[in-house]
Structures are given as structure tokens and as C-alpha cells.
Amino acid sequence: MSKKMAEAKVKVDRAEDCTIDEAVTLIKESAYAKFDETIDLALNLGVDPKKSDQMVRGSVLLPNGTGKKARVLVFAKGEKEKEAMDAGADHTGSDDLIEKIKGGWLEFDKAVATPDMMGAVGKIGKILGPRGLMPNPKLGTVTFDIAKAVADLKAGKAEYKTEKAGIVHVSVGKVSFSKEAIIQNIKAVMDSVLKAKPASSKGTYIKRISISSTMGPGIKVDAGKFLAAK
């Protein structure tokens, strides 16, 4: 462990479960990397992701963006391809892009497709799926409203999905963001995840909340206080 990491850990270890405000303050104070670290929100949910009816998945437009410029690819033809280009998509096309991806090219962060393209896009599902790049109607990335989909992704639309242990990870900004901006983003994610609670989920839904920066230790947030405040 580096000296700076050790110093940051000491600060965090002294803190018990914090409020969101206290946790974000600690994150900003303990960040030490020479680059602008990403802030990650982790939620441990009371769901069993092995059960299809308890999978929590969704997307949320962060009010202050993610701090990262997403490279957006759009699978579309004709007028919809032109619409994608006009909206600021980084890559557009159809069969040509599919062949390129089959060859190993993956220089994009988000993918959008018009519904009529999904039959062809499904052929590369085994490539896109494991990387979280497969367009999905539930996330608004399979749509004929291409301009809005591209604009949202460029503005900072974040996607989330429960992992095997029932944990959701979402990037909520950069250390350089103001404390208020980070908190607004966190609250937007929390609102979305709460609304996405499966009807079959029983007991405590939000079990644990923690926040961390790229190089820093995790800081536990008092889930009870946060939910009570809401």
C-alpha cells in the first residue's frame, strides 16, 4: 500500500457509517491521484439476481453528467442513420459496423439500435452482451427516437444492473465535481433504483451503500439515515 493510500485509508477508517454529505466530503478530501478520479456508488440490494423477477436493471440521466464523454455507436439505416449523425453519434452504420465488430473492433462505450436492426445486431450478441454494450429496449437504447437516445447518452445517462452478489455499481461523477453536483447525481441514481424495486423482493431492499473513488477506499454510508431523510 502506498503512503498516500495509507493516509487516505486512515481518514476513512476513523469514520463510521456517514451521511451522503459526509461521505462525499471524505471522498474529495482523501483523493490523491494525479488524475481526476471517478466516483463510484455501490448498492448492496436485498434481491436474488439468480431469479429473473428480481433482476434490477435500469438507466438514469444524471443531472450533472458522468464527467466522461461517451463514444456512442448507432446501428441504423437510411434517414435514421443521418439522424444519428446529426445528433452527434461517433459511429453509425449497419451491416458494415457488424462486420467490423466481428473482426474485433470495439472502440465505443454505448450502442443504440433501431428496432428493425436488432435481428442483425443479435448476431453479435455474444460479443456485445458480456461487455454491457448490447442495445436494450428497457434502457432506451433500442428505439426509433435515435436523436433523443444519442443526446441522453452524451449528456450523461448511466446504466445499472445487479451483479451476481446483488450489488449495483454506478459511476456518479468525478472528484473534481462540486460536492453538491455529486450528491445530486447520487440521489438521482438512488431514486431510480428505488423505483426499480422488484415486487417479489421482500425484506430490506437497500442493505448497504458505499462510495469510493478510483484509487481510494470505500466509505460506508448509513442507508437507514439516507432512506429516512427521503
Backbone as CSV, one residue per row, in Angstrom:
resi,resn,N_x,N_y,N_z,CA_x,CA_y,CA_z,C_x,C_y,C_z
1,MET,0.845,-1.199,0.000,0.000,0.000,0.000,0.879,1.247,0.000
2,SER,0.624,2.177,-0.889,1.412,3.402,-0.966,1.147,4.279,0.260
3,LYS,2.040,5.228,0.504,1.904,6.126,1.647,0.612,6.937,1.542
4,LYS,0.322,7.443,0.324,-0.876,8.264,0.131,-2.142,7.440,0.331
5,MET,-2.107,6.197,-0.147,-3.263,5.321,0.029,-3.468,5.035,1.509
6,ALA,-2.365,4.802,2.243,-2.443,4.518,3.682,-3.039,5.702,4.427
7,GLU,-2.623,6.918,4.049,-3.146,8.118,4.699,-4.646,8.278,4.435
8,ALA,-5.045,7.988,3.198,-6.458,8.087,2.839,-7.269,7.067,3.609
9,LYS,-6.712,5.861,3.771,-7.423,4.791,4.469,-7.613,5.125,5.944
10,VAL,-6.605,5.781,6.544,-6.707,6.165,7.952,-7.886,7.124,8.145
11,LYS,-8.026,8.078,7.232,-9.135,9.031,7.316,-10.474,8.315,7.267
12,VAL,-10.567,7.359,6.356,-11.821,6.647,6.156,-12.118,5.712,7.315
13,ASP,-11.094,5.025,7.813,-11.282,4.064,8.902,-11.793,4.733,10.170
14,ARG,-11.498,6.000,10.337,-11.939,6.727,11.527,-13.430,7.050,11.457
15,ALA,-13.953,6.988,10.263,-15.366,7.345,10.075,-16.251,6.115,10.152
16,GLU,-17.325,6.228,10.906,-18.319,5.166,10.937,-19.283,5.447,9.776
17,ASP,-20.401,4.742,9.746,-21.355,4.986,8.664,-21.717,6.465,8.612
18,CYS,-21.520,7.063,7.444,-21.691,8.506,7.280,-23.015,8.846,6.620
19,THR,-23.316,10.125,6.613,-24.395,10.620,5.774,-23.805,10.751,4.365
20,ILE,-24.661,10.918,3.358,-24.175,11.123,1.994,-23.244,12.332,1.946
21,ASP,-23.637,13.402,2.606,-22.850,14.640,2.631,-21.459,14.390,3.206
22,GLU,-21.397,13.695,4.350,-20.106,13.418,4.995,-19.238,12.505,4.129
23,ALA,-19.861,11.511,3.492,-19.113,10.563,2.678,-18.481,11.247,1.466
24,VAL,-19.242,12.102,0.801,-18.710,12.804,-0.374,-17.585,13.749,0.029
25,THR,-17.736,14.410,1.177,-16.673,15.286,1.680,-15.400,14.487,1.915
26,LEU,-15.529,13.310,2.528,-14.365,12.444,2.784,-13.707,11.985,1.484
27,ILE,-14.535,11.634,0.510,-14.007,11.189,-0.785,-13.139,12.284,-1.397
28,LYS,-13.647,13.503,-1.394,-12.923,14.606,-2.006,-11.642,14.941,-1.218
29,GLU,-11.711,14.825,0.095,-10.549,15.146,0.931,-9.458,14.087,0.838
30,SER,-9.859,12.827,0.633,-8.875,11.733,0.643,-8.357,11.361,-0.747
31,ALA,-8.903,11.971,-1.801,-8.425,11.667,-3.157,-7.002,12.197,-3.321
32,TYR,-6.130,11.393,-3.897,-4.738,11.797,-4.008,-4.124,11.553,-5.389
33,ALA,-4.812,10.880,-6.277,-4.251,10.554,-7.593,-4.003,11.831,-8.404
34,LYS,-3.076,11.746,-9.344,-2.736,12.902,-10.171,-3.779,13.130,-11.276
35,PHE,-4.638,12.112,-11.500,-5.705,12.279,-12.488,-7.040,12.505,-11.776
36,ASP,-8.042,12.895,-12.533,-9.364,13.174,-11.969,-10.097,11.851,-11.744
37,GLU,-10.094,11.383,-10.499,-10.659,10.067,-10.189,-12.181,10.034,-10.390
38,THR,-12.659,8.877,-10.802,-14.097,8.644,-10.944,-14.669,8.233,-9.587
39,ILE,-15.862,8.699,-9.286,-16.535,8.323,-8.040,-17.583,7.262,-8.347
40,ASP,-17.524,6.167,-7.596,-18.397,5.024,-7.839,-19.332,4.803,-6.651
41,LEU,-20.614,4.614,-6.952,-21.614,4.304,-5.931,-21.918,2.809,-5.990
42,ALA,-21.846,2.135,-4.854,-22.151,0.703,-4.802,-23.329,0.481,-3.862
43,LEU,-24.338,-0.225,-4.357,-25.532,-0.521,-3.565,-25.690,-2.021,-3.431
44,ASN,-25.732,-2.492,-2.194,-25.966,-3.914,-1.940,-27.462,-4.082,-1.708
45,LEU,-28.124,-4.766,-2.662,-29.582,-4.869,-2.623,-30.063,-6.204,-2.060
46,GLY,-31.218,-6.168,-1.446,-31.835,-7.375,-0.894,-32.621,-8.118,-1.947
47,VAL,-31.938,-8.541,-3.008,-32.580,-9.292,-4.093,-31.739,-10.518,-4.417
48,ASP,-32.350,-11.459,-5.100,-31.638,-12.646,-5.578,-31.553,-12.544,-7.095
49,PRO,-30.420,-12.057,-7.637,-30.310,-11.848,-9.082,-30.387,-13.129,-9.907
50,LYS,-30.330,-14.291,-9.226,-30.467,-15.559,-9.946,-31.910,-15.769,-10.409
51,LYS,-32.831,-15.054,-9.736,-34.247,-15.133,-10.098,-34.563,-14.008,-11.077
52,SER,-35.100,-14.348,-12.218,-35.351,-13.352,-13.261,-36.271,-12.222,-12.802
53,ASP,-37.199,-12.529,-11.900,-38.136,-11.498,-11.459,-37.549,-10.597,-10.366
54,GLN,-36.281,-10.851,-9.995,-35.633,-9.996,-9.003,-34.398,-9.293,-9.576
55,MET,-34.242,-9.356,-10.877,-33.139,-8.643,-11.519,-33.469,-7.155,-11.568
56,VAL,-32.591,-6.344,-11.023,-32.783,-4.895,-11.028,-31.914,-4.300,-12.129
57,ARG,-32.562,-3.671,-13.084,-31.836,-3.098,-14.213,-32.536,-1.838,-14.675
58,GLY,-31.774,-0.837,-15.009,-32.376,0.399,-15.489,-31.338,1.406,-15.928
59,SER,-31.778,2.610,-16.170,-30.887,3.696,-16.563,-31.411,4.992,-15.971
60,VAL,-30.516,5.946,-15.813,-30.896,7.225,-15.225,-30.042,8.326,-15.841
61,LEU,-30.682,9.439,-16.153,-29.962,10.582,-16.695,-29.437,11.404,-15.524
62,LEU,-28.126,11.397,-15.335,-27.531,12.116,-14.211,-27.624,13.618,-14.457
63,PRO,-28.131,14.372,-13.500,-28.324,15.814,-13.702,-27.042,16.575,-14.015
64,ASN,-25.895,16.035,-13.560,-24.618,16.717,-13.782,-23.648,15.905,-14.640
65,GLY,-24.183,14.897,-15.319,-23.347,14.085,-16.192,-22.390,13.184,-15.433
66,THR,-21.628,12.402,-16.175,-20.688,11.462,-15.549,-19.260,12.001,-15.502
67,GLY,-19.011,13.070,-16.261,-17.652,13.593,-16.337,-16.842,12.909,-17.421
68,LYS,-17.487,11.996,-18.130,-16.813,11.269,-19.204,-17.625,11.416,-20.490
69,LYS,-16.923,11.656,-21.586,-17.596,11.769,-22.878,-17.769,10.374,-23.481
70,ALA,-18.998,9.904,-23.538,-19.270,8.566,-24.065,-19.169,8.556,-25.584
71,ARG,-18.519,7.518,-26.099,-18.452,7.314,-27.549,-19.656,6.454,-27.935
72,VAL,-20.559,7.042,-28.682,-21.831,6.380,-28.985,-21.846,5.832,-30.416
73,LEU,-22.211,4.570,-30.532,-22.356,3.907,-31.826,-23.838,3.648,-32.073
74,VAL,-24.287,3.859,-33.307,-25.686,3.639,-33.643,-25.811,2.695,-34.833
75,PHE,-26.589,1.622,-34.624,-26.921,0.712,-35.720,-28.218,1.211,-36.355
76,ALA,-28.136,1.734,-37.565,-29.324,2.266,-38.228,-29.065,2.371,-39.726
77,LYS,-30.153,2.551,-40.470,-30.058,2.685,-41.927,-30.836,3.912,-42.390
78,GLY,-30.483,4.392,-43.573,-31.246,5.466,-44.208,-31.351,6.735,-43.394
79,GLU,-32.574,7.250,-43.268,-32.809,8.505,-42.569,-32.408,8.439,-41.098
80,LYS,-32.580,7.272,-40.500,-32.230,7.126,-39.079,-30.716,7.188,-38.874
81,GLU,-29.960,6.734,-39.861,-28.504,6.858,-39.766,-28.110,8.330,-39.833
82,LYS,-28.762,9.074,-40.719,-28.489,10.515,-40.822,-28.890,11.226,-39.535
83,GLU,-30.030,10.808,-38.950,-30.491,11.399,-37.684,-29.458,11.181,-36.591
84,ALA,-28.873,9.981,-36.575,-27.846,9.662,-35.578,-26.616,10.549,-35.753
85,MET,-26.195,10.734,-36.988,-25.035,11.575,-37.269,-25.297,13.019,-36.863
86,ASP,-26.488,13.515,-37.181,-26.843,14.889,-36.826,-26.924,15.083,-35.314
87,ALA,-27.270,14.009,-34.582,-27.399,14.090,-33.118,-26.048,13.999,-32.416
88,GLY,-24.990,13.682,-33.190,-23.655,13.641,-32.588,-23.096,12.265,-32.315
89,ALA,-23.694,11.218,-32.912,-23.166,9.859,-32.723,-21.746,9.792,-33.276
90,ASP,-20.900,9.004,-32.637,-19.496,8.883,-33.056,-19.330,7.907,-34.215
91,HIS,-20.183,6.883,-34.235,-20.114,5.879,-35.302,-21.539,5.494,-35.694
92,THR,-21.814,5.416,-36.977,-23.128,4.988,-37.441,-22.971,4.019,-38.606
93,GLY,-23.945,3.151,-38.767,-23.897,2.192,-39.861,-24.779,1.004,-39.560
94,SER,-24.657,-0.029,-40.367,-25.469,-1.231,-40.182,-24.618,-2.478,-40.343
95,ASP,-24.744,-3.147,-41.471,-24.005,-4.389,-41.680,-22.501,-4.169,-41.665
96,ASP,-22.057,-2.999,-42.125,-20.628,-2.703,-42.134,-20.065,-2.659,-40.715
97,LEU,-20.822,-2.061,-39.797,-20.368,-1.992,-38.395,-20.383,-3.374,-37.749
98,ILE,-21.393,-4.162,-38.076,-21.492,-5.511,-37.509,-20.286,-6.351,-37.919
99,GLU,-19.887,-6.261,-39.166,-18.724,-7.000,-39.658,-17.446,-6.503,-38.987
100,LYS,-17.367,-5.202,-38.784,-16.199,-4.600,-38.148,-16.052,-5.101,-36.707
101,ILE,-17.191,-5.190,-36.013,-17.190,-5.664,-34.629,-16.836,-7.154,-34.573
102,LYS,-17.319,-7.915,-35.534,-16.958,-9.334,-35.614,-15.444,-9.509,-35.740
103,GLY,-14.809,-8.521,-36.361,-13.359,-8.567,-36.548,-12.564,-8.119,-35.341
104,GLY,-13.275,-7.722,-34.258,-12.580,-7.366,-33.022,-12.574,-5.892,-32.675
105,TRP,-13.175,-5.055,-33.522,-13.197,-3.617,-33.249,-14.281,-3.287,-32.229
106,LEU,-13.883,-2.571,-31.158,-14.842,-2.234,-30.098,-14.557,-0.846,-29.518
107,GLU,-14.272,0.104,-30.374,-13.894,1.429,-29.901,-15.117,2.331,-29.687
108,PHE,-15.988,1.910,-28.791,-17.158,2.708,-28.419,-17.591,2.303,-27.024
109,ASP,-18.357,3.178,-26.368,-18.770,2.953,-24.976,-20.238,2.580,-24.846
110,LYS,-21.073,3.051,-25.777,-22.509,2.800,-25.740,-22.998,2.475,-27.148
111,ALA,-24.017,1.625,-27.220,-24.582,1.272,-28.518,-26.092,1.459,-28.515
112,VAL,-26.584,2.006,-29.615,-28.021,2.238,-29.813,-28.403,1.571,-31.126
113,ALA,-29.631,1.086,-31.218,-30.091,0.465,-32.463,-31.561,0.761,-32.697
114,THR,-31.932,0.890,-33.950,-33.354,0.982,-34.286,-33.917,-0.438,-34.204
115,PRO,-35.196,-0.587,-33.861,-35.788,-1.923,-33.706,-35.600,-2.838,-34.914
116,ASP,-35.648,-2.273,-36.118,-35.518,-3.097,-37.315,-34.104,-3.648,-37.513
117,MET,-33.140,-3.130,-36.756,-31.757,-3.601,-36.868,-31.422,-4.710,-35.886
118,MET,-32.312,-4.981,-34.923,-31.968,-5.896,-33.843,-31.769,-7.344,-34.295
119,GLY,-32.430,-7.745,-35.369,-32.215,-9.092,-35.880,-30.769,-9.295,-36.291
120,ALA,-30.203,-8.296,-36.967,-28.808,-8.366,-37.400,-27.851,-8.163,-36.227
121,VAL,-28.200,-7.228,-35.338,-27.334,-6.953,-34.181,-27.264,-8.175,-33.261
122,GLY,-28.348,-8.942,-33.207,-28.375,-10.143,-32.367,-27.282,-11.138,-32.727
123,LYS,-26.791,-11.085,-33.962,-25.737,-11.999,-34.401,-24.409,-11.744,-33.687
124,ILE,-24.250,-10.539,-33.137,-23.022,-10.231,-32.392,-23.323,-10.055,-30.906
125,GLY,-24.454,-10.606,-30.474,-24.854,-10.519,-29.069,-23.832,-11.111,-28.117
126,LYS,-23.159,-12.185,-28.546,-22.163,-12.833,-27.686,-20.918,-11.967,-27.502
127,ILE,-20.739,-11.024,-28.420,-19.613,-10.091,-28.301,-20.022,-8.887,-27.459
128,LEU,-21.191,-8.330,-27.757,-21.644,-7.119,-27.077,-22.180,-7.378,-25.668
129,GLY,-22.936,-8.472,-25.505,-23.586,-8.758,-24.224,-22.664,-8.772,-23.023
130,PRO,-21.609,-9.593,-23.023,-20.718,-9.670,-21.858,-20.023,-8.354,-21.525
131,ARG,-19.950,-7.458,-22.495,-19.288,-6.160,-22.286,-20.282,-5.053,-21.932
132,GLY,-21.553,-5.419,-21.798,-22.569,-4.436,-21.457,-22.860,-3.454,-22.573
133,LEU,-22.623,-3.875,-23.819,-22.799,-2.983,-24.965,-24.021,-3.311,-25.817
134,MET,-24.763,-4.341,-25.449,-25.915,-4.749,-26.259,-27.064,-3.760,-26.093
135,PRO,-27.581,-3.216,-27.182,-28.754,-2.325,-27.078,-29.923,-3.050,-26.420
136,ASN,-30.680,-2.322,-25.602,-31.760,-2.934,-24.839,-32.951,-1.970,-24.770
137,PRO,-34.135,-2.428,-25.153,-35.304,-1.525,-25.112,-35.625,-1.010,-23.720
138,LYS,-35.322,-1.806,-22.677,-35.603,-1.369,-21.308,-34.715,-0.199,-20.898
139,LEU,-33.580,-0.061,-21.577,-32.651,1.018,-21.265,-32.798,2.190,-22.235
140,GLY,-33.742,2.067,-23.147,-33.972,3.137,-24.103,-32.970,3.180,-25.237
141,THR,-32.218,2.084,-25.409,-31.203,2.068,-26.461,-31.634,1.249,-27.684
142,VAL,-32.868,0.745,-27.673,-33.484,0.176,-28.881,-34.711,1.037,-29.130
143,THR,-34.618,1.927,-30.101,-35.668,2.923,-30.288,-35.586,3.550,-31.674
144,PHE,-36.691,4.092,-32.130,-36.683,4.860,-33.376,-36.390,6.332,-33.089
145,ASP,-36.462,6.710,-31.799,-36.143,8.088,-31.419,-34.636,8.188,-31.197
146,ILE,-33.893,8.052,-32.276,-32.436,7.996,-32.221,-31.824,9.273,-31.659
147,ALA,-32.341,10.419,-32.077,-31.770,11.692,-31.639,-31.792,11.820,-30.117
148,LYS,-32.917,11.456,-29.486,-33.022,11.551,-28.024,-32.087,10.555,-27.341
149,ALA,-32.021,9.329,-27.874,-31.159,8.299,-27.274,-29.703,8.738,-27.288
150,VAL,-29.254,9.279,-28.413,-27.866,9.741,-28.519,-27.625,10.928,-27.595
151,ALA,-28.557,11.878,-27.590,-28.414,13.069,-26.742,-28.333,12.700,-25.264
152,ASP,-29.179,11.756,-24.827,-29.169,11.333,-23.415,-27.837,10.692,-23.043
153,LEU,-27.325,9.827,-23.907,-26.064,9.151,-23.619,-24.906,10.144,-23.592
154,LYS,-24.945,11.104,-24.466,-23.899,12.125,-24.488,-23.982,13.039,-23.267
155,ALA,-25.221,13.236,-22.763,-25.435,14.141,-21.623,-25.080,13.489,-20.287
156,GLY,-24.939,12.169,-20.271,-24.569,11.505,-19.023,-25.593,10.517,-18.516
157,LYS,-26.180,9.753,-19.406,-27.123,8.718,-18.997,-26.341,7.512,-18.500
158,ALA,-26.610,7.076,-17.280,-25.896,5.948,-16.683,-26.799,4.726,-16.617
159,GLU,-26.240,3.582,-16.907,-26.984,2.323,-16.848,-26.521,1.516,-15.638
160,TYR,-27.405,0.703,-15.101,-27.028,-0.145,-13.969,-27.717,-1.499,-14.067
161,LYS,-27.099,-2.476,-13.433,-27.631,-3.840,-13.446,-27.048,-4.597,-12.264
162,THR,-27.876,-5.362,-11.567,-27.379,-6.125,-10.427,-26.387,-7.193,-10.877
163,GLU,-25.296,-7.307,-10.119,-24.304,-8.338,-10.382,-24.677,-9.591,-9.597
164,LYS,-23.834,-10.622,-9.666,-24.143,-11.908,-9.047,-24.453,-11.810,-7.557
165,ALA,-23.744,-10.941,-6.856,-23.938,-10.823,-5.405,-25.048,-9.843,-5.038
166,GLY,-25.800,-9.376,-6.032,-26.882,-8.434,-5.745,-26.406,-7.010,-5.553
167,ILE,-25.232,-6.697,-6.131,-24.659,-5.360,-5.992,-24.803,-4.584,-7.292
168,VAL,-25.136,-3.307,-7.161,-25.235,-2.404,-8.308,-24.105,-1.388,-8.203
169,HIS,-23.345,-1.225,-9.280,-22.279,-0.223,-9.334,-22.642,0.839,-10.371
170,VAL,-22.535,2.103,-9.999,-22.817,3.194,-10.932,-21.791,4.306,-10.723
171,SER,-21.194,4.790,-11.801,-20.291,5.937,-11.710,-21.143,7.191,-11.607
172,VAL,-20.851,8.014,-10.607,-21.698,9.183,-10.344,-20.959,10.516,-10.491
173,GLY,-19.823,10.503,-11.158,-19.113,11.758,-11.386,-17.633,11.643,-11.165
174,LYS,-16.984,12.791,-11.040,-15.543,12.888,-10.847,-15.242,13.643,-9.558
175,VAL,-14.045,13.404,-9.015,-13.640,14.087,-7.783,-13.654,15.605,-7.979
176,SER,-13.403,16.055,-9.206,-13.375,17.494,-9.481,-14.761,18.138,-9.431
177,PHE,-15.826,17.336,-9.470,-17.186,17.878,-9.375,-17.366,18.543,-8.011
178,SER,-18.270,19.491,-7.925,-18.601,20.069,-6.621,-19.320,19.014,-5.789
179,LYS,-19.286,19.184,-4.482,-19.958,18.236,-3.591,-21.447,18.183,-3.906
180,GLU,-22.031,19.328,-4.186,-23.462,19.395,-4.472,-23.810,18.612,-5.740
181,ALA,-22.951,18.722,-6.769,-23.197,18.027,-8.036,-23.136,16.517,-7.851
182,ILE,-22.179,16.052,-7.066,-22.029,14.609,-6.816,-23.243,14.087,-6.050
183,ILE,-23.668,14.833,-5.035,-24.820,14.414,-4.228,-26.083,14.372,-5.079
184,GLN,-26.259,15.348,-5.957,-27.425,15.353,-6.849,-27.431,14.113,-7.734
185,ASN,-26.261,13.742,-8.253,-26.157,12.546,-9.096,-26.474,11.283,-8.302
186,ILE,-25.952,11.207,-7.071,-26.202,10.040,-6.223,-27.698,9.905,-5.936
187,LYS,-28.344,11.013,-5.607,-29.772,10.975,-5.301,-30.594,10.556,-6.528
188,ALA,-30.152,10.981,-7.705,-30.856,10.595,-8.936,-30.764,9.080,-9.139
189,VAL,-29.595,8.515,-8.896,-29.419,7.062,-9.025,-30.260,6.333,-7.988
190,MET,-30.215,6.805,-6.753,-30.967,6.166,-5.675,-32.465,6.182,-5.976
191,ASP,-32.961,7.296,-6.471,-34.387,7.390,-6.822,-34.748,6.356,-7.882
192,SER,-33.884,6.233,-8.889,-34.136,5.289,-9.975,-34.122,3.848,-9.488
193,VAL,-33.137,3.520,-8.653,-33.021,2.148,-8.135,-34.202,1.818,-7.218
194,LEU,-34.638,2.773,-6.425,-35.791,2.547,-5.547,-37.058,2.291,-6.359
195,LYS,-37.219,3.038,-7.444,-38.387,2.841,-8.313,-38.332,1.499,-9.034
196,ALA,-37.113,0.970,-9.203,-36.936,-0.298,-9.925,-37.051,-1.517,-9.002
197,LYS,-37.432,-1.296,-7.748,-37.538,-2.412,-6.801,-38.516,-3.468,-7.316
198,PRO,-38.078,-4.726,-7.405,-38.973,-5.799,-7.878,-40.091,-6.062,-6.872
199,ALA,-41.269,-6.339,-7.349,-42.412,-6.612,-6.474,-42.167,-7.844,-5.619
200,SER,-41.339,-8.772,-6.128,-41.082,-10.021,-5.412,-39.980,-9.895,-4.358
201,SER,-39.336,-8.731,-4.283,-38.268,-8.519,-3.300,-38.886,-8.271,-1.924
202,LYS,-38.502,-9.079,-0.961,-39.033,-8.960,0.396,-37.928,-8.522,1.361
203,GLY,-38.336,-7.953,2.484,-37.370,-7.534,3.487,-36.694,-6.227,3.087
204,THR,-35.493,-6.021,3.605,-34.743,-4.794,3.351,-34.251,-4.763,1.908
205,TYR,-34.590,-3.715,1.199,-34.214,-3.613,-0.214,-32.808,-3.022,-0.367
206,ILE,-32.575,-1.850,0.229,-31.242,-1.234,0.199,-30.517,-1.651,1.472
207,LYS,-29.650,-2.629,1.374,-28.961,-3.140,2.565,-27.769,-2.278,2.957
208,ARG,-26.917,-1.994,1.980,-25.714,-1.214,2.263,-25.431,-0.261,1.114
209,ILE,-24.838,0.884,1.471,-24.435,1.886,0.493,-22.976,2.238,0.754
210,SER,-22.185,2.292,-0.288,-20.806,2.763,-0.114,-20.391,3.580,-1.326
211,ILE,-19.448,4.483,-1.093,-18.929,5.346,-2.152,-17.413,5.241,-2.148
212,SER,-16.825,5.219,-3.325,-15.365,5.173,-3.412,-14.901,5.937,-4.638
213,SER,-13.640,6.346,-4.621,-13.035,6.940,-5.807,-12.138,5.877,-6.437
214,THR,-11.650,6.130,-7.621,-10.873,5.136,-8.365,-9.737,4.538,-7.541
215,MET,-8.989,5.368,-6.852,-7.816,4.908,-6.111,-8.044,4.844,-4.608
216,GLY,-9.206,5.268,-4.156,-9.433,5.355,-2.713,-10.235,4.208,-2.136
217,PRO,-10.229,4.077,-0.812,-11.007,3.029,-0.133,-12.488,3.366,-0.129
218,GLY,-13.326,2.370,0.110,-14.763,2.581,0.151,-15.194,3.232,1.450
219,ILE,-16.181,4.095,1.364,-16.735,4.767,2.545,-18.177,4.337,2.699
220,LYS,-18.501,3.778,3.869,-19.857,3.295,4.112,-20.803,4.452,4.430
221,VAL,-21.969,4.387,3.835,-22.998,5.392,4.070,-24.114,4.753,4.866
222,ASP,-24.659,5.457,5.837,-25.759,4.933,6.650,-27.020,4.893,5.808
223,ALA,-27.377,3.698,5.349,-28.544,3.542,4.460,-29.820,3.960,5.164
224,GLY,-29.932,3.637,6.456,-31.126,3.986,7.220,-31.361,5.480,7.271
225,LYS,-30.297,6.236,7.538,-30.413,7.709,7.608,-30.797,8.279,6.249
226,PHE,-30.195,7.721,5.202,-30.477,8.232,3.860,-31.936,8.010,3.501
227,LEU,-32.414,6.798,3.725,-33.798,6.464,3.370,-34.784,7.228,4.253
228,ALA,-34.434,7.413,5.515,-35.314,8.152,6.420,-35.442,9.607,5.964
229,ALA,-34.312,10.170,5.494,-34.314,11.553,5.021,-35.181,11.702,3.782
230,LYS,-35.211,10.653,2.934,-36.045,10.699,1.740,-37.514,10.618,2.101
